Amino acid sequence: MVPFHTALSSVSAAAAPAAILVVDDNADKRLTITSVLESLGHTIVEVDSGEGALRAVMEHTFAVILLDVQMPEMDGYETAGLIRLRRECEHTPIIFITAHAAEQAKVPVAYANGAADFIFAPIVPGILRAKVTVFVELFLNARELERAATRFRDSEAQIRSVLEHVADGIITLGHDGLIRSFNRAAVEMFGYTEQEAVGRPFATMVGPKHPDDFATQAEAELRLLTPGTRAAESVGRRKNRSTFPIELDMSVVQLGAGTIHIGCARDISERQTYTEALQHQALHDNLTGLPNRVLFKDRVEFAVRAALRTGQSLALLVMDLDDFKQVNDTLGHQHGDELLKLVTERLVGCLRSGDTVARLGGDEFAILPAGDLDLTGAATIVWKIQQALEPTFIVNGHAIEVKASIGVTIAPGHGDNIGDLLRRADLAMYDAKRSGSGFALFAAEQEETPARRLALLGDLRRCVSRNELVLHYQPKIDLATGETPGVEALIRWNHPSGRLVMPAEFMPEVERSELMIPITEWVINEALRQLRIWRDKGYDLTMAVNVGARCLAAGTELFETVDALTEKWGIPPDKLTFELTESALIDTTVPGILERLQKMDERLSIDDFGTGYSSLVYLQRLPVVEIKADQSFVTTMCTVTDDAVIVRSIIDLAHNLGVKVVAEGVEDQATVDRLNQYGCDQAQGYFFSRPMPGDDLIPWLDSSSHGTPARLTAPLGVGRLE
């Protein structure tokens, strides 16, 4: 224990100075508190642990205890609870001191452990002195009251002189529960004059916190007069019938041959308001005022228990705003926050008052509709939400279109606990987002997909080092000459299971992961190596390689890598073409992509043209040498008039801009004839050849009627194979 520290006393000689106990494991904090309180003139005892505090209260009586919350071995809450077990310390005021903002949420816990007040660091000296002074004065007054009761056993006049100067309402009762005295603070608190109060049953002025706790007034009076009743929260009833929260402490005092009951009433309206505000803050979202994840979880668990008990079903919806990140990125987070508030208003406005709408975080919301609700009812809720979000939002003069993806689970079919229901609703929501449907009901395969993805990514991370990736090459045919001017490199994966995996099964995961850049670099290196082999044999071909937008972002080194690889394999830069999808070209999440494309030496091809929203400005500003008409139009152009119009328009547009057109997905002679009629430059598809390994291309070129290759004037034979 830290040695006692005694300050100079300024109290009168008639009364011993009050003792103050300071409990903190931090010596500097104890010194600071002691320095602030020294001027009050009371005895200050310092200890550095909860154990030391327990020893101190066994040996001394303290007017007030200043107790640190965060201490090793025994924290402030546990220490306070143990101190309260000592009868002499049941009512000793305890002020908790903490520097941790997170402790605000534990204020109710502190009061439950006997706290009289709470002080948050940094400590304001004036406030600390004022609070300690009040409690010390209460202590001194109470001590004086005890001495007065002893000195003047039957003198109520002497007791009154003390009671009139106590801040709390002090009420004395006879054995019959009738009021015998009513101090000035009680008069101000309850609104009765002393003359009106004396003789009235005190039970008519106070009640339980919950009215059902007391069945009759007789029982209420019995409860009030029960010896040893500790301080408890109750409800005070004023003369005008209004009510207010109080803390009431009843005790019994022997006066001569008789006894009186003394009630100490304290108005805790301010404390309760503060506590309720903290509770509301802990359970609600600060931005929108909606219930947060904690409160939503509590309501869902309650609703699930009720549904299981009654045999009813309930729905849980998780909603995420599509492309919300773009609002924050383009307009700023302040606009994003305002948009979330407006979305909240519409959500609450379109649903019933009994439905719970919560914000789980970011732009993710959850809805728990009230009552028995099946899939049809849930679909109705989804429709209402979609209709509510349909009108354009205006945020500080900016018009914003908002679409949402909603996932739905039905309990108990999809789970009987909040964890399963939320997780599965999340999976359904992401399924709706991927499909663009806007709404999806949970299905078992959605839960299996993440596990498959994790396993797939694990295998993909090892596929390069294991040499499991291979390239196949599909010829591109010049429709005017019948020659094969070049090929497109298409990736395949020789999976350890023995299956040749097509890119559609694994490339979406690659594009979403950090593997995109290293796998793209492997593809380029392998394609250039194969091109070197063909050039050494006298075949003059171009090589097209697909690249993702992320590989071209500022900060990546793809162009530098390509420069090094073309030099390594002795390939002229104009023999390499990058194929970039139309949607990737305008990907706003990839900064600097247009600027980097403008500076590239290699040729650029726009893949899947017609499926995105690219501007003609891109075709003018970038080194585009060709565009590829998407196979979704080409395959059906001979049977679907609209698709034929689209293909012809693409060809005319490209030629007007001086750009060649390659038609993808050609599967029959009729399509070839129609493309020739429209003046298309090149084509590729199963009609000519399926993609093939590099070793099979030369035999195909030499034997196929479509395979007339362009040849070099003489084989170079540079011998760069490594």
CORZI-V763460 format. One record per pair of residues at least 4 apart in sequence whose C-alpha atoms are under 7 Angstrom apart, sorted by the first residue. I is the first residue (numbers start at 1). J is the second residue. Records with the same first field share a line. If there is no record, write none. Layout:
BEGIN
I->J ; J
END
This chain:
BEGIN
1->47 ; 48 ; 52
2->46 ; 47 ; 48
3->46
4->45 ; 46
5->44 ; 45 ; 46
6->43 ; 44
7->38 ; 41 ; 42 ; 43 ; 44
8->41 ; 42
9->17 ; 41 ; 42
10->41
11->15 ; 17 ; 41
17->42 ; 43
18->42 ; 43 ; 62 ; 63 ; 136
19->42 ; 43 ; 44 ; 62 ; 63
20->43 ; 44 ; 45 ; 62 ; 63 ; 64 ; 65
21->44 ; 45 ; 46 ; 62 ; 64 ; 65 ; 66
22->30 ; 45 ; 46 ; 47 ; 65 ; 66 ; 67
23->46 ; 47 ; 48 ; 49 ; 53 ; 66 ; 67 ; 68
24->30 ; 47 ; 48 ; 49 ; 67 ; 68
25->48 ; 49 ; 71
26->30
27->31
28->32
29->33
30->34
31->35
32->36
33->37
34->38
36->125
37->129
47->52 ; 53
48->52
49->53
50->54 ; 74 ; 75 ; 79
51->55
52->56
53->57
54->58 ; 83
55->59
56->60
57->61
63->92 ; 135 ; 136 ; 139
64->92 ; 93 ; 94 ; 135 ; 136
65->93 ; 94 ; 95
66->94 ; 95 ; 96 ; 97
67->76 ; 94 ; 95 ; 96 ; 97
68->76 ; 96 ; 97 ; 98
69->75 ; 76 ; 77 ; 96 ; 97 ; 98
70->75 ; 76
71->75 ; 76
74->78 ; 79
75->79
76->80
77->81 ; 110 ; 113
78->82
79->83
80->84 ; 113 ; 114
81->85 ; 113
83->89
84->89 ; 90
85->90
86->90
93->115 ; 116 ; 135
94->114 ; 115 ; 116 ; 117
95->115 ; 116 ; 117 ; 118
96->115 ; 117 ; 118 ; 119
97->118 ; 119 ; 120
98->119 ; 120 ; 121
99->120 ; 121 ; 122
103->107
105->278 ; 282
106->110
107->111 ; 275
108->112 ; 275
109->113
110->114 ; 115
111->115 ; 116
124->128
125->129
126->130
127->131
128->132
129->133
130->134
131->135
132->136
133->137
134->138
135->139
136->140
137->141
138->142 ; 166
139->143
140->144
141->145 ; 162
142->146
143->147
144->148
145->149 ; 159 ; 162
146->150
147->151
148->152 ; 158 ; 159
149->153 ; 159
152->158
153->255 ; 256
154->255 ; 256
155->159
156->160
157->161
158->162
159->163
160->164
163->170 ; 183
164->183 ; 184
167->185
168->185 ; 264 ; 265 ; 266
169->183 ; 185 ; 186 ; 264 ; 265 ; 266
170->182 ; 183 ; 186 ; 262 ; 263 ; 264 ; 265
171->179 ; 181 ; 182 ; 183 ; 262 ; 263 ; 264
172->179 ; 180 ; 181 ; 182 ; 260 ; 261 ; 262 ; 263
173->177 ; 178 ; 179 ; 180 ; 260 ; 261 ; 262
174->178 ; 179 ; 180 ; 260 ; 261
175->260
177->201 ; 202 ; 221 ; 225
178->199 ; 200 ; 201 ; 202
179->197 ; 198 ; 199 ; 200 ; 201 ; 202
180->198 ; 199
181->198
182->186 ; 187 ; 194 ; 197 ; 198
183->187
184->188
185->189
186->190
187->191 ; 192 ; 193 ; 194
190->237 ; 238 ; 239
191->238 ; 239
192->196 ; 197 ; 239
193->197
194->198
202->206
203->207 ; 217 ; 220 ; 221
205->236 ; 237 ; 238
206->234 ; 235 ; 236 ; 237
207->211 ; 234 ; 235 ; 236
208->213 ; 214 ; 234 ; 235
209->233 ; 234 ; 235
214->219 ; 220
215->219
216->220
217->221
218->222
219->223
220->224
221->225
222->226
224->250
225->261
227->251 ; 252
228->251
229->249 ; 250 ; 251
230->249 ; 250
231->247 ; 248 ; 249 ; 250
232->247 ; 248 ; 249
233->246 ; 247 ; 248
234->245 ; 246 ; 247 ; 248
235->243 ; 244 ; 245 ; 246
236->243 ; 244 ; 245 ; 246
237->241 ; 242 ; 243 ; 244
238->242 ; 243
244->269
245->267 ; 268 ; 269
246->265 ; 266 ; 267 ; 268
247->265 ; 266 ; 267 ; 268
248->263 ; 264 ; 265 ; 266
249->263 ; 264 ; 265
250->261 ; 262 ; 263 ; 264
251->261 ; 262 ; 263
252->259 ; 260 ; 261 ; 262
253->259 ; 260 ; 261
254->258 ; 259 ; 260
255->259
268->272
269->273
270->274
271->275
272->276
273->277
274->278
275->279
276->280
277->281
278->282
279->283
280->284
283->291 ; 292 ; 294 ; 295
284->289 ; 290 ; 291 ; 292
285->289 ; 290 ; 291 ; 292 ; 359
288->341 ; 344
290->357 ; 358 ; 359
291->295 ; 296 ; 357 ; 358 ; 359
292->296 ; 358 ; 359 ; 360
293->297 ; 358 ; 359 ; 360
294->298
295->299
296->300 ; 358
297->301 ; 418
298->302
299->303
300->304 ; 418
301->305 ; 417 ; 418
302->306
303->307
304->308 ; 416
305->309
306->310
307->311 ; 312 ; 313 ; 314
308->312
312->372
313->372 ; 373 ; 374 ; 410 ; 411 ; 412
314->371 ; 372 ; 373 ; 374 ; 410 ; 411
315->368 ; 369 ; 373 ; 374 ; 378 ; 408 ; 409 ; 410 ; 411
316->367 ; 368 ; 408 ; 409 ; 410
317->366 ; 367 ; 368 ; 406 ; 407 ; 408 ; 409 ; 425
318->365 ; 366 ; 367 ; 406 ; 407 ; 408 ; 425 ; 426 ; 429
319->364 ; 365 ; 366 ; 404 ; 405 ; 406 ; 407 ; 429
320->363 ; 364 ; 365 ; 404 ; 405 ; 406
321->363 ; 364 ; 402 ; 403 ; 404 ; 405
322->403 ; 404 ; 405
324->328
325->329
326->330
327->331 ; 332 ; 336
328->332 ; 333 ; 335 ; 336
331->335
332->336
333->337
334->338
335->339 ; 395
336->340
337->341
338->342 ; 395
339->343 ; 395
340->344
341->345
342->346
343->347
344->348
345->349
346->350 ; 388
347->351 ; 385
348->357
350->384 ; 385 ; 388
351->355
354->370
355->368 ; 369 ; 370
356->367 ; 368 ; 369
357->366 ; 367 ; 368
358->365 ; 366 ; 367
359->364 ; 365 ; 366
360->364 ; 365 ; 366
373->377 ; 378
374->378
375->379
376->380
377->381
378->382
379->383
380->384
381->385
382->386
383->387
384->388
385->389
386->390
389->402 ; 403
392->399 ; 400 ; 401
393->399 ; 400 ; 401
394->398 ; 399 ; 400
395->399
404->438
405->429 ; 432 ; 433 ; 438 ; 439
406->429 ; 432 ; 438 ; 439 ; 440
407->425 ; 426 ; 428 ; 429 ; 432 ; 439 ; 440 ; 441 ; 442
408->425 ; 428 ; 440 ; 441 ; 442
409->414 ; 421 ; 424 ; 425 ; 441 ; 442
410->414
411->415 ; 416
412->416
414->421
415->420 ; 421
417->421
418->422
419->423
420->424
421->425
422->426
423->427
424->428 ; 442
425->429 ; 442
426->430
427->431 ; 446 ; 447
428->432 ; 440 ; 441 ; 442 ; 446
429->433 ; 439 ; 440
430->434
431->435 ; 440
432->436 ; 437 ; 438 ; 439 ; 440
433->437 ; 438
442->446
444->448
445->449
448->452
449->453
450->454
451->455
452->456
453->457
454->458
455->459
456->460
457->461
459->463
462->466
463->467 ; 468 ; 469
464->468 ; 469
468->493 ; 494 ; 495
469->492 ; 493 ; 494
470->491 ; 492 ; 493
471->489 ; 490 ; 491 ; 492 ; 693
472->489 ; 490 ; 491 ; 691 ; 692 ; 693 ; 694
473->487 ; 488 ; 489 ; 490 ; 691 ; 692 ; 693 ; 694
474->487 ; 488 ; 489 ; 689 ; 690 ; 691 ; 692
475->484 ; 486 ; 487 ; 488 ; 684 ; 689
476->484 ; 485 ; 486 ; 487 ; 682 ; 683 ; 684
477->482 ; 483 ; 484 ; 485 ; 682 ; 683 ; 684 ; 706
478->482 ; 483 ; 484 ; 485 ; 681 ; 682 ; 683
479->676 ; 681 ; 682 ; 683
480->681
482->706 ; 708
483->706 ; 707 ; 708 ; 709 ; 710
484->707 ; 708 ; 709 ; 710
485->541 ; 542 ; 709 ; 710
486->541 ; 542 ; 543
487->542 ; 543 ; 544
488->543 ; 544 ; 545
489->527 ; 543 ; 544 ; 545
491->503
492->500 ; 501 ; 502 ; 503
493->500 ; 501 ; 502
494->498 ; 499 ; 500 ; 501
495->499 ; 500 ; 501
501->505
503->507
504->508
506->510
507->511
508->512
509->513
510->515 ; 516
511->516
515->519
516->520
517->521 ; 551
518->522
519->523
520->524 ; 547
521->525
522->526
523->527
524->528 ; 545
525->529 ; 565
526->530
527->531
528->532 ; 569
529->533 ; 569 ; 721
530->534 ; 694
531->535
532->536 ; 569
533->537
534->538 ; 539
535->539 ; 540 ; 715 ; 716
536->715 ; 716 ; 717 ; 718
537->715
538->711 ; 712 ; 714 ; 715
539->709 ; 710 ; 711 ; 712
540->710 ; 711 ; 712
541->710
542->575 ; 576
543->575 ; 576 ; 577
544->576 ; 577 ; 578 ; 579
545->577 ; 578 ; 579
546->578 ; 579 ; 580
547->551 ; 578 ; 579 ; 580
548->580 ; 584
549->553 ; 584 ; 585 ; 590
550->590
551->556 ; 558
552->556 ; 558 ; 593 ; 596
553->590 ; 591 ; 592 ; 593
554->591 ; 592 ; 593
557->561
558->562
559->563
560->564
561->565
562->566
563->567
564->568
565->569
566->570 ; 571 ; 572 ; 573
567->571
569->720
571->575
573->601 ; 602
574->602 ; 603
576->602 ; 603
577->602 ; 603 ; 604 ; 605
578->603 ; 604 ; 605
579->604 ; 605 ; 606 ; 607
580->584 ; 585 ; 605 ; 606 ; 607
581->585 ; 606 ; 607 ; 608
582->586 ; 606 ; 607 ; 608 ; 609 ; 612 ; 614
583->587 ; 612
586->614
592->596
593->597
594->598
595->599
596->600
597->622
598->622 ; 623
603->623 ; 624 ; 625
604->623 ; 624 ; 625
605->624 ; 625 ; 626 ; 627
606->626 ; 627 ; 628
607->627 ; 628
608->628 ; 629 ; 630
609->627 ; 628 ; 629 ; 630
610->629 ; 630
616->620
617->621
618->622
619->624
625->659 ; 660
626->659 ; 660 ; 661
627->660 ; 661 ; 662
628->661 ; 662 ; 663 ; 664
629->647 ; 661 ; 662 ; 663 ; 664
630->634 ; 663 ; 664
631->635 ; 664 ; 665
633->637 ; 643 ; 647
634->647 ; 663 ; 664 ; 665 ; 666
635->665 ; 666 ; 667
636->640 ; 643
637->641 ; 643 ; 644
638->644 ; 671
640->644
641->645
642->646
643->647
644->648
645->649
646->650
647->651
648->652 ; 678
649->653
650->654
651->655 ; 661 ; 680
652->656
653->657
654->658 ; 659 ; 660 ; 661
655->659 ; 660
660->681
661->680 ; 681 ; 682
662->680 ; 681 ; 682 ; 683
663->682 ; 683 ; 684
664->683 ; 684 ; 685
665->684 ; 685
666->671 ; 683 ; 684 ; 685 ; 686 ; 687
667->685 ; 686 ; 687
668->672 ; 687
669->673
670->674
671->675
672->676
673->677
674->678
675->679 ; 680
676->680
684->688
685->689 ; 690
686->690
688->706
692->696 ; 697
693->697
696->700
697->701
698->702
699->703
700->704 ; 707
701->707 ; 708 ; 709
702->707
END
